[in-house]
Amino acid sequence: VKRPEDVEDVLQMPLLGVVPDFDKMK
C-alpha cells in the first residue's frame, strides 16, 4: 500500500494534464 504522500505525488503527473478540465469541473 502506497503512502498518501506517494499517491499524491503519482496523481500530480496525470493531474498536470487534467488541471484545465479539473478547474472547469469546480
Protein Blocks (a to p, Z undefined) as FASTA:
>chain_A
ZZfklmmmmmmmmmmmmmmmmmmmZZ
